Amino acid sequence: MTAARRPVRAVLFDLDGTLADTAPDLVGCVQEVMRERGCPPRPFASLRARASQGAKGVLAAGFGEALVESPEYPELLKQCLALYSTRLADRSRLFPGMRDVLDELARRGIRWGVVTNKPEYLTRPLLEALGLAQECAVTVGGDTAARAKPYPEPMLHALRHLALEAADCIMLGDAPRDIQAAAAVGMTGLAAAWGYFPPDENLSAWGAAAVLQSPEDLLEWLREKQAGADASPALPELQCDRLALHLRRASS
């Protein structure tokens, strides 16, 4: 069976900016660190766009890109992560509509998991706090495999854990690295337009199979994929039908 005709058996989600809206807690911690350091915190909206890049990205947006090269950066990062680890889900929530999507996936017998660049020591407690840990079929953090997205290792780890092939799964994320990691293993990648990125970001340039405007669009995409598969006979079946027709005509 070709990849286009194979049913989707698992959906892999990026975490921050795709599955859950975690920016309020992460950005809030960076703003608090800025205040403690005597810097006026930047507006939430300007920092939210970097939330998919984790604490490093939001700190760089808050203090300036030169921060990552400065001697004080390791201590700032440590301070921010220590604070963030105490309030992982104070204000973080599933994106609107995502709970219904997960319930529908379960109803259809489609497993789902998380492949994120967030380290495991933050990812697993966050999923617990959101009440998702028990239903999440696989959890891959940024430090689970040898390399994080956009490299293929996290996707391969997830596939091994699920005992599935790349053609059985799709990856949904809000950053180019999600699509790149999926493509690296031959998996279909979908872009989440509700995620964290600059307003002028061109999601169509990421190479995703589709750009979804809302979590519910995932269900519609799955329906259309299944409908297309049901409407197209497999090539061997089509060839057999044509051969049978040819033999009937030859014998008449």
Phi and psi in degrees as a GROMACS rama.xvg file:
@    title "Ramachandran Plot"
@    xaxis  label "Phi"
@    yaxis  label "Psi"
@TYPE xy
-70.945  160.467  THR-2
-59.6051  -36.5616  ALA-3
-65.0481  -27.7933  ALA-4
-95.7537  -11.4183  ARG-5
-73.988  136.934  ARG-6
-70.1267  148.325  PRO-7
-74.9575  124.731  VAL-8
-108.031  -13.6326  ARG-9
-155.651  146.037  ALA-10
-117.654  126.71  VAL-11
-104.061  127.822  LEU-12
-108.922  139.181  PHE-13
-67.7747  157.121  ASP-14
-91.3487  -70.5062  LEU-15
-71.9877  119.119  ASP-16
89.358  -3.13312  GLY-17
-125.195  -64.4997  THR-18
-78.6212  -46.3367  LEU-19
-130.574  147.899  ALA-20
-89.1968  90.622  ASP-21
-99.6987  -3.61533  THR-22
-59.6581  -38.3182  ALA-23
-54.4828  -40.6851  PRO-24
-76.2238  -45.6506  ASP-25
-66.3406  -48.4251  LEU-26
-63.9706  -39.1424  VAL-27
-59.387  -38.1877  GLY-28
-66.6928  -41.8686  CYS-29
-64.558  -41.2246  VAL-30
-62.7943  -37.6879  GLN-31
-67.3477  -41.2221  GLU-32
-62.6077  -39.1605  VAL-33
-62.1661  -44.0247  MET-34
-62.6695  -41.8034  ARG-35
-64.3033  -27.8584  GLU-36
-91.2115  5.8083  ARG-37
80.1338  19.0452  GLY-38
-107.799  131.418  CYS-39
-61.505  123.337  PRO-40
-65.4895  139.733  PRO-41
-74.3723  157.461  ARG-42
-59.7466  149.807  PRO-43
-56.068  -45.0411  PHE-44
-59.5515  -37.5919  ALA-45
-72.7477  -27.6285  SER-46
-87.5979  -29.4175  LEU-47
-57.3224  -36.5795  ARG-48
-62.0301  -18.508  ALA-49
-103.25  4.31554  ARG-50
-64.6468  -27.2654  ALA-51
-68.4415  -16.5002  SER-52
-89.7896  6.87688  GLN-53
74.6551  -168.601  GLY-54
-59.5118  -36.2309  ALA-55
-60.8204  -46.0638  LYS-56
-66.9506  -41.1735  GLY-57
-71.0879  -37.8571  VAL-58
-62.4416  -42.3187  LEU-59
-64.0804  -37.6399  ALA-60
-68.5596  -33.7975  ALA-61
-78.7445  -45.586  GLY-62
-97.7976  -13.5929  PHE-63
111.044  148.365  GLY-64
-63.0092  -26.8207  GLU-65
-67.2192  -14.6459  ALA-66
-57.2484  -41.4568  LEU-67
-64.8361  -17.5777  VAL-68
-97.9337  -2.52352  GLU-69
-88.3905  155.8  SER-70
-64.3265  -24.6386  PRO-71
-83.1048  -8.69179  GLU-72
-60.5997  -47.9711  TYR-73
-56.2542  -39.0388  PRO-74
-70.5512  -38.1579  GLU-75
-62.217  -45.1563  LEU-76
-62.74  -43.9598  LEU-77
-60.3749  -44.0366  LYS-78
-62.2699  -44.291  GLN-79
-65.6831  -45.6769  CYS-80
-67.0245  -35.6939  LEU-81
-63.6676  -41.6753  ALA-82
-67.2119  -44.8415  LEU-83
-62.7332  -36.8696  TYR-84
-63.9136  -18.0683  SER-85
-91.925  -8.82719  THR-86
-142.456  46.7577  ARG-87
-60.6877  -35.3247  LEU-88
-131.749  31.9983  ALA-89
-61.7231  -44.3336  ASP-90
-126.785  -1.35492  ARG-91
-74.0219  138.51  SER-92
-145.606  159.735  ARG-93
-60.4014  146.063  LEU-94
-64.0101  148.342  PHE-95
-53.2074  131.275  PRO-96
90.7272  -16.5575  GLY-97
-69.2078  -35.0837  MET-98
-60.9273  -42.7589  ARG-99
-64.4174  -36.5524  ASP-100
-63.5456  -46.4493  VAL-101
-63.312  -39.0357  LEU-102
-64.8157  -38.8042  ASP-103
-69.848  -37.9041  GLU-104
-60.1627  -43.3204  LEU-105
-62.2932  -40.6599  ALA-106
-61.9575  -34.2406  ARG-107
-85.0538  -3.43911  ARG-108
78.4886  22.1848  GLY-109
-99.3093  118.502  ILE-110
-75.081  159.295  ARG-111
-139.577  154.457  TRP-112
-148.356  -179.176  GLY-113
-122.319  130.038  VAL-114
-126.629  106.363  VAL-115
-130.135  160.794  THR-116
-92.4999  1.24809  ASN-117
-70.383  134.663  LYS-118
-61.4336  152.515  PRO-119
-59.8284  -35.9  GLU-120
-66.5109  -16.3018  TYR-121
-101.35  -33.4065  LEU-122
-66.7897  -50.5538  THR-123
-64.2272  -45.2405  ARG-124
-63.2492  -33.4721  PRO-125
-65.351  -44.7774  LEU-126
-62.7595  -37.0661  LEU-127
-62.1328  -46.5946  GLU-128
-64.8998  -31.0826  ALA-129
-84.724  -1.05796  LEU-130
73.2617  28.5688  GLY-131
-111.682  -11.3545  LEU-132
-60.1059  -38.9786  ALA-133
-72.3298  -28.4516  GLN-134
-96.0855  -10.367  GLU-135
-76.5249  118.156  CYS-136
-76.0715  -25.7071  ALA-137
-154.789  139.875  VAL-138
-125.852  117.679  THR-139
-120.799  117.612  VAL-140
-95.0917  177.587  GLY-141
-67.0872  -18.4393  GLY-142
-113.79  12.0459  ASP-143
-70.9094  -45.576  THR-144
-102.149  177.103  ALA-145
-63.5651  -35.3078  ALA-146
-136.01  151.476  ARG-147
-92.7135  173.433  ALA-148
-54.9073  141.437  LYS-149
-88.1137  7.35193  PRO-150
-72.8649  158.133  TYR-151
-78.0068  -16.1544  PRO-152
-53.8767  -43.0998  GLU-153
-62.5314  -36.88  PRO-154
-68.8211  -40.6061  MET-155
-64.0089  -38.5511  LEU-156
-60.9671  -45.1618  HIS-157
-63.1461  -42.6759  ALA-158
-64.0047  -40.6191  LEU-159
-63.5549  -43.5646  ARG-160
-63.1053  -40.0077  HIS-161
-81.9538  -11.9617  LEU-162
57.1804  45.2973  ALA-163
-126.869  164.646  LEU-164
-97.7543  160.775  GLU-165
-57.2045  -35.9924  ALA-166
-67.9623  -13.8491  ALA-167
-86.2103  -9.9281  ASP-168
-125.181  161.112  CYS-169
-129.996  155.381  ILE-170
-118.855  128.985  MET-171
-116.452  123.132  LEU-172
-151.64  168.525  GLY-173
-113.648  25.3367  ASP-174
-146.506  152.019  ALA-175
-55.2658  -33.413  PRO-176
-63.4631  -27.7043  ARG-177
-66.3229  -43.5459  ASP-178
-70.134  -38.8197  ILE-179
-65.3865  -42.5425  GLN-180
-64.6415  -40.0364  ALA-181
-64.2654  -46.8776  ALA-182
-61.8184  -32.371  ALA-183
-63.4267  -22.9034  ALA-184
-112.723  6.70966  VAL-185
81.4793  25.2867  GLY-186
-101.051  147.011  MET-187
-71.237  131.334  THR-188
-112.901  135.626  GLY-189
-120.428  142.388  LEU-190
-98.9405  136.791  ALA-191
-98.8258  109.445  ALA-192
-77.8281  -4.84174  ALA-193
-93.8361  6.46112  TRP-194
-85.253  -158.272  GLY-195
-104.27  109.644  TYR-196
-166.602  162.954  PHE-197
-60.9972  152.784  PRO-198
-59.2397  -28.6898  PRO-199
-93.4835  10.8603  ASP-200
-64.2569  134.453  GLU-201
-97.9027  93.9148  ASN-202
-66.6752  -25.7829  LEU-203
-66.2641  -19.4583  SER-204
-84.2091  -3.65196  ALA-205
-76.0894  -18.6333  TRP-206
86.6571  17.802  GLY-207
-72.9986  154.286  ALA-208
-67.6987  -26.7868  ALA-209
-161.411  153.347  ALA-210
-107.549  114.512  VAL-211
-91.9512  134.27  LEU-212
-88.3699  -19.3915  GLN-213
-152.22  159.991  SER-214
-55.8878  -37.317  PRO-215
-62.4027  -25.1386  GLU-216
-62.1952  -22.5479  ASP-217
-62.7508  -41.389  LEU-218
-65.2449  -39.8744  LEU-219
-65.6697  -39.9775  GLU-220
-62.2044  -42.473  TRP-221
-64.3948  -40.1228  LEU-222
-62.6536  -44.3988  ARG-223
-65.8576  -38.2588  GLU-224
-62.9861  -44.3225  LYS-225
-67.6359  -39.3262  GLN-226
-63.4171  -40.5839  ALA-227
-64.8223  -38.7846  GLY-228
-67.0361  -40.115  ALA-229
-67.8871  -30.6638  ASP-230
-81.8719  -16.3283  ALA-231
-108.268  113.384  SER-232
-66.825  150.281  PRO-233
-63.4612  148.733  ALA-234
-57.1686  -46.9675  LEU-235
-58.2949  -40.8208  PRO-236
-62.4234  -42.9912  GLU-237
-62.8736  -42.6165  LEU-238
-63.7435  -39.8957  GLN-239
-64.0856  -41.6389  CYS-240
-61.616  -43.0226  ASP-241
-66.2866  -38.7478  ARG-242
-64.9154  -42.9341  LEU-243
-61.783  -41.4224  ALA-244
-63.6247  -41.4602  LEU-245
-63.4159  -41.3233  HIS-246
-68.0043  -38.5231  LEU-247
-63.1477  -43.7933  ARG-248
-64.841  -37.92  ARG-249
-68.3535  -31.3415  ALA-250
-86.8151  -10.0996  SER-251
